[in-house]
Amino acid sequence: MPASTRRRFLHHTVHLAAAGALPALSAPARASLAGARELMLHNTHTQERIDLVYAVQARYVPEALGSLNHFLRDHYTGDIGRIDPRLFDLLHDIRRVLGSAQPFEVISGYRCATTNARLRATGGGGVAQHSLHMEGRAIDVRLPGVPLADLRDAARSLRAGGVGFYPRDQFVHVDTGRVRHW
């Protein structure tokens, strides 16, 4: 592609991103966008999939953030929380470190207080009383084709928040809280 055509394309694409229309671009078009940060997710409970650009350079795409908030809703109640965009950056960086092109499988995203209390009462999965899931600052994931220990190690190497390792339940918890691991 000639430089002037590429510049026009990138200029137009940045305006699309600002307008919130970027998620509709094809994967090859998005791949050529300098500074684009993309996520691919598969929700293991709803079977929904999402593949979009959520940020271009330092700007988050508002429509994409809204789509991700809905996608990561509490699958028990349908409540939608506001997810910390830094969590998306963390997931993007983990995939980059691992060199994976696979979508993350999401086990748990946002949880409302009622769901969190119910899960704590049933005693499953190490649910914290003041879980960062309730603040939209945590997600439980796995990455097909990547050993769970490698996913944990990649997340820990970024030193961007908490990392929990749950091999029995087959997921890694990552959050944007203080740096710690368990």
C-alpha positions in Angstrom: 0.0 0.0 0.0 1.5 3.4 -0.9 2.4 5.6 2.0 -0.2 8.3 1.2 -3.0 5.6 1.0 -1.9 4.1 4.2 -1.8 7.5 6.0 -5.4 8.2 4.7 -6.5 4.8 5.9 -5.0 5.2 9.3 -6.3 8.7 9.6 -9.8 7.5 8.7 -9.5 4.6 11.1 -8.5 6.8 14.0 -11.7 8.8 13.4 -13.7 5.6 13.3 -12.2 4.7 16.6 -13.1 8.0 18.1 -16.6 7.6 16.8 -16.9 4.1 18.3 -17.2 2.4 15.0 -13.8 0.5 15.1 -15.1 -2.8 16.5 -16.8 -3.4 13.2 -13.6 -3.3 11.2 -12.3 -6.6 9.8 -9.3 -8.3 11.5 -6.9 -7.4 8.6 -8.0 -3.8 8.7 -7.6 -3.7 12.5 -4.2 -5.4 12.3 -2.8 -2.5 10.2 -3.9 0.1 12.7 -0.8 1.4 14.6 -1.2 1.3 18.4 -4.5 -0.8 18.4 -5.1 -2.9 21.4 -7.4 -5.8 20.7 -9.2 -8.5 22.8 -10.7 -11.8 21.9 -12.8 -13.4 24.6 -15.1 -16.4 24.9 -17.5 -16.6 27.9 -17.7 -20.2 29.1 -21.1 -19.7 30.7 -23.0 -17.8 28.0 -21.0 -19.1 25.0 -20.8 -15.6 23.7 -17.6 -14.5 21.9 -16.2 -11.0 21.4 -13.3 -9.8 19.2 -12.7 -6.0 19.1 -10.3 -3.2 19.3 -10.8 -1.5 22.7 -8.1 1.1 22.5 -6.0 3.0 20.0 -2.7 4.3 21.4 -3.7 6.1 24.6 -7.4 6.4 23.8 -10.0 3.8 24.9 -12.9 3.3 22.4 -16.0 4.1 24.4 -18.3 1.8 22.4 -15.9 -1.1 22.8 -15.7 -0.5 26.6 -19.5 -0.6 26.7 -19.5 -3.9 24.7 -16.9 -5.4 27.0 -18.8 -4.3 30.2 -21.9 -6.1 28.8 -19.9 -9.1 27.7 -18.4 -9.5 31.2 -21.7 -9.0 33.0 -22.7 -11.2 36.0 -23.9 -14.3 34.2 -26.1 -15.3 37.1 -28.1 -12.0 37.4 -27.4 -10.1 34.2 -26.2 -7.1 36.2 -23.6 -5.1 34.2 -20.7 -3.5 36.0 -18.1 -1.0 34.9 -14.9 -2.9 34.2 -11.6 -1.2 34.8 -10.0 -0.6 31.4 -6.6 -1.5 32.9 -7.9 -5.0 33.2 -8.2 -5.1 29.4 -4.7 -3.8 29.1 -3.5 -6.5 31.4 -5.2 -9.3 29.3 -3.8 -7.7 26.1 -0.3 -7.7 27.6 -0.6 -11.3 28.9 -1.5 -12.5 25.3 1.4 -10.5 23.9 3.8 -12.0 26.4 2.6 -15.5 25.6 2.4 -14.9 21.8 -1.0 -16.5 21.7 -3.7 -15.7 19.1 -6.4 -17.6 21.0 -9.3 -16.0 22.7 -9.3 -16.0 26.5 -11.9 -18.2 28.0 -13.7 -16.2 30.7 -14.8 -18.1 33.8 -15.9 -15.1 35.8 -15.9 -11.3 35.1 -18.1 -8.8 37.0 -20.0 -10.2 40.0 -22.7 -8.2 41.8 -22.7 -8.3 45.6 -25.6 -10.8 45.8 -23.8 -13.3 43.5 -20.5 -12.9 45.4 -22.3 -13.6 48.7 -24.1 -16.6 47.3 -20.8 -18.1 45.8 -19.1 -17.5 49.2 -21.9 -19.3 51.0 -21.5 -22.3 48.7 -17.8 -22.5 49.4 -16.6 -22.8 45.8 -13.5 -21.3 44.2 -12.0 -19.2 46.9 -14.5 -16.2 46.7 -13.3 -13.2 48.7 -15.8 -11.3 50.8 -14.6 -8.0 49.2 -13.8 -9.4 45.8 -12.4 -7.2 43.2 -14.8 -8.9 40.8 -17.5 -6.7 42.4 -15.6 -3.6 41.5 -14.9 -4.7 37.9 -11.2 -5.1 38.6 -10.8 -8.9 38.4 -11.3 -11.7 35.9 -10.8 -15.4 36.0 -9.5 -16.8 32.7 -7.7 -19.6 30.9 -6.1 -19.5 27.4 -6.5 -22.6 25.1 -3.2 -24.1 24.2 -1.3 -22.4 27.0 -0.5 -24.4 30.2 -2.2 -22.9 33.2 1.2 -22.4 35.0 2.5 -20.5 31.9 -0.5 -18.2 32.0 0.1 -17.6 35.7 3.8 -16.9 35.2 3.1 -14.5 32.3 0.6 -12.6 34.5 3.0 -12.5 37.4 5.8 -11.3 35.2 3.9 -8.1 34.4 3.6 -7.1 38.0 0.4 -5.3 37.2 -1.9 -6.6 40.0 -3.0 -9.7 41.8 -2.6 -13.2 40.3 -4.3 -16.3 41.7 -3.6 -19.8 40.5 -6.5 -22.3 40.6 -5.2 -25.5 38.9 -8.0 -27.7 40.3 -10.7 -25.4 38.8 -8.6 -24.7 35.7 -8.3 -20.9 35.8 -6.0 -18.0 36.7 -7.4 -15.0 38.5 -5.9 -11.6 37.4 -6.8 -8.2 38.9 -5.8 -4.6 38.9 -5.4 -4.5 42.7 -2.1 -4.4 44.5 0.7 -6.7 43.3 0.4 -10.1 45.1 0.0 -13.7 44.2 -1.5 -16.9 45.7 
